[in-house]
Amino acid sequence: MYLSLLNNLEHLKIQLDDIKLATNNFSDTYKNVGDDYNARYIVELNHFDKGKPSFVEEKGKTTQPKIHNTVLIKRFLPRDDDEDEEELFFTELEVLITVKHPNIVTLIGFCVEGFEMMLIVEKFANGFLMNYLRNVNKMCTLPWETRLKICIDAAHALNYIHSGMEDKKMIIHGNITSFQLGLDENWRTKIEDFEWAVILAPDKKDETLYKRTYFESKYHVDPEYANTGKLKRESDVYSFGVVLLEIICGREADEQIYLKESDKGLVHVARKNFHNGTIEGMIDPTLKEETNKKGCIPNRGANKDSLQTFLKVANQCVSKTQDQRPTMKVVLNELEKALVFQVS
């Protein structure tokens, strides 16, 4: 199955020698944030553009033009547990060649040679949302309107893979966190990391039994999925709801300030504050000020109706059971409503 997939993607193949040259044989100098499953490198990559054959002939042979990209290389690492890095790699490759959406990362190429399996995708000029949540001085440079647009872009992508694909297929991402939201040079959000995704054919139910041993963040995992193994679109909705809470609170879900109150992190603390009517006290204080005293850029304060609309849908997303959560279409509509309140 995998061989036939590769044979149809000859134009996207990038030679291992080109990657080794660009990374200086995978030097730590070029290494970016990774995890237990992959190492990431940001490099300037020169490689042949097989999609645009050249008309220049040299010694009777057609030469291919070289192209130049600043890229992110995702190198899949061998595993000692039950998870199969080959399956993870080909799952993500299949998703990226299937989806076409402005808010999903663009695949530039891939490499499968020997034991090496790598995906080459566009580099995000402004990094990942996670980088901002981990740095308060960076996070407070993101005014409320920008944060809303980040959420809306991501919601567009999730709504597309859940119910907007032309061939009626459906994809469940299965691993949404702030690390999967990349920000390009125009602050547009693009979702990446589809190695844990599940692709369902049109005639399949919108759920699947999919039990796995590894989660990038237990604080973003749908508790019903974790308990039953039933992965549904609503599982993505839950994880996205956690990201919404992170964005409005300005902190990661596993910050000590939340763990001191509950070992379940941000969601559990937020639920208690919703119940007590004190949720506004969790909002990032920089959103309530015209300027920040710590030297952040001046920005308009957040509109109260906008904040309330956002908080309400975030709370619905992290409902305990899957049947209580809204669809991504509903989430998207509410986020766009929050933006209208803000800009008007």
C-alpha positions in Angstrom: 0.0 0.0 0.0 2.8 2.4 1.0 4.8 1.6 -2.1 1.9 2.5 -4.5 1.5 5.8 -2.6 5.1 6.7 -3.1 5.1 5.8 -6.8 2.4 8.4 -7.4 4.4 11.1 -5.6 7.7 11.0 -7.5 7.5 14.8 -8.1 7.6 15.4 -4.3 10.6 13.2 -3.6 13.7 15.1 -2.1 17.0 13.3 -2.0 18.5 12.4 1.4 21.9 13.9 0.2 20.2 17.3 -0.3 18.8 17.2 3.2 22.1 16.1 4.8 23.8 18.9 3.0 21.3 21.5 4.2 21.3 20.2 7.8 25.1 19.6 8.0 24.3 15.9 8.6 21.4 16.7 11.0 23.5 19.0 13.1 21.9 20.4 16.4 22.6 23.8 15.0 19.6 23.6 12.8 17.4 21.7 15.3 14.1 23.2 16.3 11.5 22.1 18.8 10.6 18.4 18.5 9.2 15.6 20.7 9.7 11.9 21.4 8.4 11.0 17.9 10.3 13.4 15.6 13.1 15.8 15.4 12.6 19.1 13.5 15.1 21.2 11.6 14.7 24.6 10.0 17.1 25.1 7.1 17.6 26.6 3.7 17.0 23.7 1.3 18.2 23.6 -2.3 16.6 20.8 -4.2 15.4 19.8 -7.7 11.9 20.9 -8.7 10.6 17.7 -10.3 7.2 19.3 -10.9 8.7 21.7 -13.5 11.0 20.0 -15.9 13.6 22.2 -17.5 14.0 22.7 -21.3 17.8 23.2 -20.8 19.7 20.2 -22.1 23.2 19.2 -21.1 24.9 16.3 -22.9 21.6 15.1 -24.2 19.9 15.0 -20.8 17.2 17.2 -19.6 18.2 18.9 -16.3 15.8 19.9 -13.6 15.8 23.4 -12.2 16.9 23.8 -8.6 14.6 25.7 -6.2 15.4 27.3 -2.9 13.1 27.1 0.2 13.4 27.9 3.8 11.7 24.8 5.2 10.9 22.8 8.3 12.1 19.2 8.1 10.2 16.7 10.2 12.4 13.6 10.8 10.4 10.6 12.1 12.3 8.7 14.8 12.3 5.0 15.5 10.2 3.9 18.4 10.6 1.3 21.2 6.9 1.1 22.1 3.9 -0.1 20.2 3.6 2.9 17.9 4.9 2.4 14.4 6.8 5.4 13.0 6.2 4.1 9.5 2.4 4.2 10.0 2.7 7.7 11.6 4.7 9.0 8.7 2.5 7.6 5.9 -0.7 8.7 7.7 0.5 12.3 7.8 1.8 12.1 4.2 -1.6 10.9 3.0 -3.4 13.7 4.8 -1.2 16.4 3.4 -1.5 15.2 -0.2 -5.3 14.9 0.3 -6.2 18.2 1.9 -6.1 21.6 0.1 -6.9 24.4 2.5 -5.2 27.8 3.3 -5.2 27.0 7.0 -3.5 23.7 6.7 0.3 23.4 6.4 1.7 23.0 2.8 3.7 19.9 2.0 6.8 20.8 0.0 8.2 17.3 -0.3 9.3 14.1 1.5 12.2 11.7 1.8 12.1 7.9 2.2 15.6 6.4 1.9 16.9 3.5 4.0 15.7 4.0 7.6 15.1 7.7 7.1 11.5 9.0 6.7 11.0 12.8 6.6 8.4 15.3 5.6 9.4 18.8 4.3 6.8 21.5 4.9 6.7 25.3 4.9 8.4 27.1 7.7 6.3 29.3 9.9 7.8 32.8 10.0 6.2 33.6 13.4 6.7 30.2 15.0 4.0 28.3 16.8 1.3 29.5 19.2 2.9 27.4 21.9 6.0 29.6 21.8 3.9 32.6 22.7 2.0 30.9 25.5 5.4 29.9 27.1 6.7 33.5 27.0 4.5 36.1 28.7 6.4 39.0 27.0 5.6 37.5 23.6 2.0 36.6 24.4 1.1 40.1 25.5 2.2 41.4 22.1 -0.8 39.6 20.6 -3.9 41.8 21.0 -7.3 40.3 21.3 -8.2 40.8 17.6 -5.1 38.9 16.5 -5.9 36.1 19.0 -9.4 35.9 17.6 -8.2 35.6 14.0 -5.7 32.9 15.1 -8.6 30.9 16.5 -10.9 31.5 13.5 -8.3 30.3 11.1 -7.8 27.1 13.0 -11.5 26.6 13.3 -11.8 27.0 9.5 -9.3 24.2 9.1 -10.9 21.9 11.6 -14.4 22.5 10.1 -13.0 21.7 6.7 -11.5 18.3 7.6 -14.6 17.4 9.7 -17.3 18.2 7.2 -16.1 20.3 4.2 -14.0 18.0 2.0 -15.2 17.7 -1.5 -15.0 13.9 -1.7 -17.1 13.6 1.5 -14.2 12.0 3.4 -13.7 13.1 7.0 -10.5 13.5 8.9 -10.2 13.6 12.7 -6.9 15.3 13.7 -6.6 13.5 17.0 -3.8 15.7 18.5 -4.8 19.4 18.6 -2.7 21.5 21.0 -1.1 25.0 20.7 2.0 23.3 19.2 0.0 22.3 16.1 -0.9 25.9 15.3 1.8 27.6 13.2 1.7 31.3 12.4 3.0 32.5 9.0 4.4 35.9 8.1 1.0 37.4 7.9 -0.2 35.9 11.2 -2.4 33.4 9.4 -2.8 30.2 11.3 -2.1 26.8 9.8 -2.7 23.4 11.4 0.0 20.8 11.1 1.1 17.4 12.7 -1.4 14.9 11.2 0.5 11.7 12.1 -2.2 10.7 14.6 -5.1 11.6 12.3 -7.8 9.1 11.2 -9.2 9.3 7.7 -12.8 8.0 7.4 -14.4 7.1 4.1 -17.9 8.6 3.3 -19.7 5.4 4.2 -18.1 5.1 7.6 -19.5 6.4 10.9 -18.1 9.6 12.3 -16.2 7.8 15.0 -13.6 5.1 15.3 -12.1 2.9 18.0 -8.6 4.2 18.2 -6.7 3.5 21.4 -3.1 4.7 21.6 -0.4 4.8 24.2 1.0 8.3 23.7 -0.4 11.8 24.0 1.6 15.0 23.5 -0.4 16.7 26.2 -2.8 14.8 28.5 -4.4 18.2 29.4 -5.7 18.5 25.8 -7.1 15.0 25.4 -10.9 14.4 25.3 -11.6 12.5 28.6 -14.3 10.4 27.0 -11.9 9.4 24.2 -9.2 8.6 26.8 -11.6 6.4 28.7 -13.4 4.6 25.9 -11.1 4.7 22.9 -13.9 6.3 20.8 -12.3 9.0 18.7 -14.9 11.4 17.3 -14.9 14.8 15.7 -16.0 16.0 19.1 -12.7 14.9 20.5 -11.0 17.5 18.3 -13.6 20.0 19.5 -12.6 19.4 23.1 -8.9 19.8 22.4 -9.6 23.0 20.4 -11.6 24.2 23.4 -8.6 23.8 25.6 -6.5 25.9 23.2 -9.3 28.6 23.2 -9.0 28.8 27.0 -5.2 29.0 26.8 -5.5 31.9 24.4 -7.9 33.9 26.5 -6.1 33.2 29.7 -2.6 33.7 28.2 -1.2 30.5 29.7 -0.6 26.9 28.8 -3.0 24.3 30.2 -0.4 22.8 32.4 0.9 26.0 34.1 1.7 25.5 37.8 -0.9 28.2 38.7 -3.6 25.7 37.5 -1.9 22.5 38.6 -1.7 23.8 42.2 -5.5 24.1 42.2 -6.2 20.9 40.2 -4.0 18.1 38.8 -6.2 18.2 35.7 -5.0 21.6 34.8 -6.7 24.6 33.1 -9.9 23.0 32.0 -10.9 21.8 35.5 -10.1 25.2 37.1 -12.0 27.0 34.3 -15.0 24.8 34.8 -15.1 25.6 38.5 -14.8 29.3 37.8 -17.6 29.1 35.2 -19.8 27.5 37.8 -18.9 30.1 40.4 -19.4 33.0 38.0 -15.7 34.1 38.4 -14.4 33.1 35.0 -13.6 36.7 34.1 -10.9 36.6 36.8 -8.9 34.1 34.7 -8.7 36.3 31.6 -5.3 37.5 30.6 -5.1 40.9 32.3 -3.3 42.4 29.3 -6.6 42.1 27.3 -8.3 44.4 29.7 -5.8 47.2 29.4 -5.1 49.8 26.7 -1.4 49.4 27.3 0.6 47.0 29.3 2.8 48.3 32.1 5.5 45.7 31.3 6.3 47.3 28.0 4.0 45.4 25.6 2.8 47.1 22.5 -0.3 49.3 22.9 -3.5 47.7 21.8 -7.2 48.2 22.0 -8.8 46.6 25.0 -11.0 43.6 24.4 -14.7 44.2 23.9 -16.8 42.7 26.7 -19.4 41.1 24.4 -16.5 39.6 22.4 -14.9 38.1 25.5 -18.2 36.7 26.7 -19.1 35.1 23.3 -15.6 33.6 23.2 -15.8 32.2 26.8 -19.2 30.7 26.2 -18.2 28.7 23.2 -14.9 27.7 24.8 -16.8 26.3 27.8 -19.2 24.4 25.5 -16.2 22.9 23.6 -14.7 21.4 26.8 -18.0 19.8 28.0 -17.3 16.5 29.7 -19.2 14.3 27.3 -18.9 14.3 23.5 -22.7 14.7 22.9 -22.7 18.0 24.7 -20.1 19.7 22.5 -20.9 21.9 19.5 -19.8 21.1 15.9 -16.8 23.0 14.5 -19.2 24.9 12.3 -21.0 26.2 15.3 -17.7 27.0 17.0 -16.5 28.9 13.9 -19.8 30.9 13.7 -19.4 31.9 17.4 -15.8 32.9 17.0 -16.7 35.1 14.0 -19.4 36.7 16.0 -16.9 37.5 18.7 -14.7 39.1 16.1 -17.6 41.2 14.8 -18.2 42.5 18.4 -14.5 43.4 18.6 -14.0 45.2 15.4 -17.3 47.1 15.6 
